[in-house]
Amino acid sequence: MITVIIPTYNEEKVLTDCIESLRFQTLTDFEIIVVDDGSTDNTWQLLSEIRNSKFEIRKLRAKHVGAGAARNLGAKSAKGEILVFVDADMTFDKNFLDKLTQPIRNNFSKGTFSKEEVVSNWDNSWARCWNINEGWEEKHRHPKNYPDKQPVFRAILKSEFEKVAGFTPGGYNDDWSLWEKLGYEATSAPGAIFYHKNPSSLGEIFRHAKWVGKRKYKMGFIGYFVALFRVLLPFSILIGLYKSIKSGELRFLIFKVVYDFGILIGILQYMFSGKGAK
């Protein structure tokens, strides 16, 4: 059996689509655990109204502790031998669970990820700007020539997960903590296609960039000052102009200024409050 764990924080607009797309999976022996990570919108009310006869959906509620801690909470209640971690703003090809877990079920791997992560809102110009900024392949949420092993697990044997007590809660990089503790990376699962939205408005871009800015930086305070230097307005404008012309996406200049301002605010908040991303 497989347990799909979905941490959610203020995701009332996308959560229904996520769960609905799981109804059509060709692999049917699975349960869903949704962990509401202290949402302040109507996410919990929405969850209370969701009914499904095809598979079991369980709902848990926690204070806002971050995605890693929310996934750990879901894993404690999981009945499945394989844990699958997805985000509330994802949707899935009908063969996603089958293909993602196949290497594990066939004893070829202890944990997997998928290279076939498609941008689901590519028609939105701000979403395209996000790819340009990240240096990702067109219409996909990763670079070209993506390696066949990665430190972030999308699926893993529950026994392996429990061996290291799950994720180390910590915000921005908590999904890397399994790799750090286990000592091996996830392997690619061919054919596990899923869809993920990029931020699609200037407000979403700013909020997500601010969250990114709250991560821990290498080299301590030196790292923070280097990061601050790189997001100053003159550099944002120069890089924004260059990439706008190069890509033909003229809105990228505006995107870059808003994104870098979000990073700047996130860094400053982290430096003065000591509170990282959740």
Phi, psi and omega in degrees: 000151181243140173246121176265122183250126183237103171282141182220138177221108181055054184241033184299334184281339187239343188298320181299317179298321180299308182293321180299321182291336177286342179297335188258017179293139177289330173273126191247349183272078180208160173238163178237133171240119177256126179249111177280111186272059176071037181301146177252000175262210183263022182302313183295320177297318178299316179299322181295337183265347183287129176232144180207130181265350185276325178211162182280134174240121175247145184239130176238154181231139180219164169292167182288095185247354181102159186297320181299312179294324178294320176296319177300318179298317177296320182296328180297332182261000187289137175267341186284154174277341177240131177259134177239127182251121177230167179257157185292341181262021176258153166230168196221142168297152185298337180262009187303305184295321179298310183290322182295321185264352183304313179299329179285315181295332180267010177064027175269342185206155174263343180199147186226166169219174178237134175275354187260060179260109188259139176287118186276346180240045183297339179287349179270128186293326178293325176295322177293323177298325179300317178297318179300315182296322181279344184075031182273162174296147180303131177070004179233155182260052175192163179287168171292159179056043180295132183297161180274000174227140182218153182281354181255123182269132171264330176219147182201149173300135180299325180298323177290320179299314182289334181302327182247017178062032174072203181288151170269109182300137182182003175097242194300316186254019185293337179285350174275348191291332177298313178301316182297323183274327181280328180086011174214160184260165174285147178257154184290141177245097183300139174089357180274082186274132173215165189237138186219134180277140166275157173308134191240012175213163180296327177296315178296319180299313181297314182295318180290320178297321178298320177296316178299320181297339182274008178286166175281140181254146176293155176067023173058225184296329176299317178299320179295318182290325175297315179297318178298319180299321185288340182253013176295150188307315180302320179289322177302316181293315181298311181292321179298317178297314182300312183286332174299313181291317183295319184271339185080003179264091190294338178287351186298329178301313178297315178306311186297319179295315180293316181298311182294327177294322176297317177301314180303311181296319179298316179298314181296319178297318180293318182298321186267338181253337183075006181263119181276187181287143173238000000 
